[in-house]
Amino acid sequence: MMRAAVIGCGISGIASAFYLRQRNIEVDLYESEDRIGGRIGSELLLGRWLDFGGKNVGKNYSLFRDFVRECGIHDYEYFGFNTSQIIDGRVVKINKEGAKLFNTLRFISLCGFDGIRKLYPHVEAILKDRSQGVLNSEYFNMLAEKYDHVSLAGYLKEPCLSHVVRPVTVRMNGAEPDECYPGNFGSNLALIIDSYEQLKKGMHGMLDAFQTSAEHRLLKILTGHRVTSVSSGTVKGSIRIASLNKGVPSTAVYDKVISALPAIRLSLLLEEHLPEASGLLRQVRYYPVAVAIVKYRHDVFQKTQRAMVFDHTFPLSNIGAYGINDLDLVRYTFSGRVSRTVISDSSVPEDVVALGENIASPYFAIRDNTRLSFAYRYISEGLCAYSPFHYRLLRDIDKKLSSITGFGATGDYRRGASIEACFRAAGECVDKLLGSEH
Ligand SMILES: Cc1cc2nc3c(=O)[nH]c(=O)nc-3n(C[C@H](O)[C@H](O)[C@H](O)COP(=O)(O)OP(=O)(O)OC[C@H]3O[C@@H](n4cnc5c(N)ncnc54)[C@H](O)[C@@H]3O)c2cc1C
């Protein structure tokens, strides 16, 4: 029987293992941490598991929803699209629960004429064919050829840049519009036009179900195993991976290996054996994000206003209610350029939470509320902002990687950072690697 290894057990690794198992291939899944999940991982707060990374599931996430169903999970709760921002000193709300016409007019005024003129054709292209709303799609590669010599900040004008584009890039890419490119914006646009739910038992429930089901399938999850290098094996067509478990080195040989790591992590593994591929992978940009989830004694939000985005002068990019019925549970997200100058992996979590509270308290019931508890996570390679002419870089990376027969690479830099895009990329990677073999 064919044996495969998947490196990394975030959602991309889980998706890769899922598709390999569908082809009846025995899989070893290597994860450097003691727990699986990567950036969809959760933390325990006052007896409840809370998700710190990806948790919102779009109505259009068909591949991920199929997987979740296979895990035996069927319960979702409405999350919606509800946000607000301060414009000229006034709080401007936008949400999908309000009157449709009113929200559409508000969105048009936030975009301005230039924004509508430039963005609407791209939205239309995605609505016509959903498969275009990802990185490296035919439509957006054409756009990249035309416009990626400038960033989004050069491609679009105000007020669209500040009021529509930045709230999206800072949240989805951890980056400012001048750090993102038009050819990659389709993967963001597809997410803006979706609407969202959450798994009732969170990502934690899904990860638990996946781990339990792995025991019955030919799928071995090796937590605490950090892969240190990948190279061609001595037998033709085989791949050798070296790993460390509690400081003890070991090696194993497989027929197929999939990297499901962020580009920057894969670049480190290939430094010795494939330095050129490693150098190309390093060109994919990642930015840090810090997330704090704080439980207060009383509600902080109202049902009609559950989130707010802050402009480029603040380190806090947004604040939101954890769920539609969790108005006392606040998720603070710090990303973007200013955040990078004031928050690092050595920041004291308590200070970061206090910073968020100071910024948001004029708008929400925080000051006279009691903070009961909080959990905090800083992810240094938190959000992927891709690269200009990203599809060309992917093509060059794949050319270099093809020198290791049987090796494939997937992850958030392939089709986009959403959980659904990670599933799509993983499925394509497995198909490419195996063709019609199984
Ligand atoms: C704050 C935040 C909010 C988000 N919100 C949403 C959302 O609401 N909806 C949505 O669709 N998406 C969201 N996303 C995006 C989504 O969560 C990520 O794109 C996705 O989780 C990335 O998964 P991945 O498996 O590609 O990478 P990762 O989750 O980073 O997984 C990589 C794994 O590899 C392991 N690893 C690293 N090096 C090694 C090694 N040498 N050997 C073995 N293992 C290794 C890591 O420990 C990790 O577990 C969000 C992301 C963040 C950060």
The ligand as an SDF file (V2000), in Angstrom:
LIG
                    3D

 53 58  0  0  0  0  0  0  0  0999 V2000
   -6.7120   35.6350   13.6420 C   0  0  0  0  0  0  0  0  0  0  0  0
   -7.1690   34.8630   12.4230 C   0  0  0  0  0  0  0  0  0  0  0  0
   -8.5200   34.8440   12.0930 C   0  0  0  0  0  0  0  0  0  0  0  0
   -8.9620   34.1230   10.9820 C   0  0  0  0  0  0  0  0  0  0  0  0
  -10.3010   34.0640   10.6990 N   0  0  0  0  0  0  0  0  0  0  0  0
  -10.7390   33.2710    9.7090 C   0  0  0  0  0  0  0  0  0  0  0  0
  -12.1260   33.0340    9.5290 C   0  0  0  0  0  0  0  0  0  0  0  0
  -12.9430   33.5070   10.3190 O   0  0  0  0  0  0  0  0  0  0  0  0
  -12.5150   32.2160    8.4910 N   0  0  0  0  0  0  0  0  0  0  0  0
  -11.6230   31.6570    7.6360 C   0  0  0  0  0  0  0  0  0  0  0  0
  -12.0390   30.9620    6.6970 O   0  0  0  0  0  0  0  0  0  0  0  0
  -10.2900   31.8250    7.8020 N   0  0  0  0  0  0  0  0  0  0  0  0
   -9.8270   32.5870    8.8330 C   0  0  0  0  0  0  0  0  0  0  0  0
   -8.4860   32.7230    9.0450 N   0  0  0  0  0  0  0  0  0  0  0  0
   -7.5410   32.0640    8.1350 C   0  0  0  0  0  0  0  0  0  0  0  0
   -7.3040   30.5930    8.4920 C   0  0  0  0  0  0  0  0  0  0  0  0
   -7.4780   30.3530    9.8640 O   0  0  0  0  0  0  0  0  0  0  0  0
   -5.8750   30.2000    8.1160 C   0  0  0  0  0  0  0  0  0  0  0  0
   -5.5780   30.5930    6.8010 O   0  0  0  0  0  0  0  0  0  0  0  0
   -5.6990   28.7000    8.1910 C   0  0  0  0  0  0  0  0  0  0  0  0
   -6.0200   28.2510    9.4810 O   0  0  0  0  0  0  0  0  0  0  0  0
   -4.2570   28.3340    7.8160 C   0  0  0  0  0  0  0  0  0  0  0  0
   -4.1160   26.9510    8.0100 O   0  0  0  0  0  0  0  0  0  0  0  0
   -2.8300   26.1570    7.5240 P   0  0  0  0  0  0  0  0  0  0  0  0
   -3.0740   24.7580    7.8730 O   0  0  0  0  0  0  0  0  0  0  0  0
   -2.5240   26.4930    6.1160 O   0  0  0  0  0  0  0  0  0  0  0  0
   -1.6270   26.7650    8.3770 O   0  0  0  0  0  0  0  0  0  0  0  0
   -1.3770   26.5990    9.9450 P   0  0  0  0  0  0  0  0  0  0  0  0
   -2.6430   26.6470   10.6870 O   0  0  0  0  0  0  0  0  0  0  0  0
   -0.3180   27.5910   10.2990 O   0  0  0  0  0  0  0  0  0  0  0  0
   -0.8080   25.1180   10.0750 O   0  0  0  0  0  0  0  0  0  0  0  0
    0.5410   24.7880    9.9250 C   0  0  0  0  0  0  0  0  0  0  0  0
    0.8550   23.7280   10.9800 C   0  0  0  0  0  0  0  0  0  0  0  0
    2.1630   23.2500   10.7510 O   0  0  0  0  0  0  0  0  0  0  0  0
    2.8270   23.0900   12.0060 C   0  0  0  0  0  0  0  0  0  0  0  0
    4.2620   23.1720   11.7330 N   0  0  0  0  0  0  0  0  0  0  0  0
    5.0250   24.2620   11.4670 C   0  0  0  0  0  0  0  0  0  0  0  0
    6.2930   23.8870   11.2120 N   0  0  0  0  0  0  0  0  0  0  0  0
    6.3280   22.5300   11.3130 C   0  0  0  0  0  0  0  0  0  0  0  0
    7.3560   21.5680   11.1320 C   0  0  0  0  0  0  0  0  0  0  0  0
    8.6100   21.9140   10.8070 N   0  0  0  0  0  0  0  0  0  0  0  0
    7.0400   20.2450   11.3080 N   0  0  0  0  0  0  0  0  0  0  0  0
    5.7870   19.8460   11.6290 C   0  0  0  0  0  0  0  0  0  0  0  0
    4.7610   20.7440   11.7980 N   0  0  0  0  0  0  0  0  0  0  0  0
    5.0450   22.0540   11.6310 C   0  0  0  0  0  0  0  0  0  0  0  0
    2.2870   24.2510   12.8370 C   0  0  0  0  0  0  0  0  0  0  0  0
    2.4430   24.0060   14.2150 O   0  0  0  0  0  0  0  0  0  0  0  0
    0.8320   24.2710   12.3950 C   0  0  0  0  0  0  0  0  0  0  0  0
    0.0070   23.4500   13.2000 O   0  0  0  0  0  0  0  0  0  0  0  0
   -8.0230   33.4310   10.1670 C   0  0  0  0  0  0  0  0  0  0  0  0
   -6.6690   33.4550   10.5060 C   0  0  0  0  0  0  0  0  0  0  0  0
   -6.2380   34.1320   11.6330 C   0  0  0  0  0  0  0  0  0  0  0  0
   -4.7820   34.0930   12.0120 C   0  0  0  0  0  0  0  0  0  0  0  0
  1  2  1  0
  2  3  1  0
  2 52  2  0
  3  4  2  0
  4  5  1  0
  4 50  1  0
  5  6  2  0
  6  7  1  0
  6 13  1  0
  7  8  2  0
  7  9  1  0
  9 10  1  0
 10 11  2  0
 10 12  1  0
 12 13  2  0
 13 14  1  0
 14 15  1  0
 14 50  1  0
 15 16  1  0
 16 17  1  0
 16 18  1  0
 18 19  1  0
 18 20  1  0
 20 21  1  0
 20 22  1  0
 22 23  1  0
 23 24  1  0
 24 25  2  0
 24 26  1  0
 24 27  1  0
 27 28  1  0
 28 29  2  0
 28 30  1  0
 28 31  1  0
 31 32  1  0
 32 33  1  0
 33 34  1  0
 33 48  1  0
 34 35  1  0
 35 36  1  0
 35 46  1  0
 36 37  1  0
 36 45  1  0
 37 38  2  0
 38 39  1  0
 39 40  1  0
 39 45  2  0
 40 41  1  0
 40 42  2  0
 42 43  1  0
 43 44  2  0
 44 45  1  0
 46 47  1  0
 46 48  1  0
 48 49  1  0
 50 51  2  0
 51 52  1  0
 52 53  1  0
M  END
$$$$
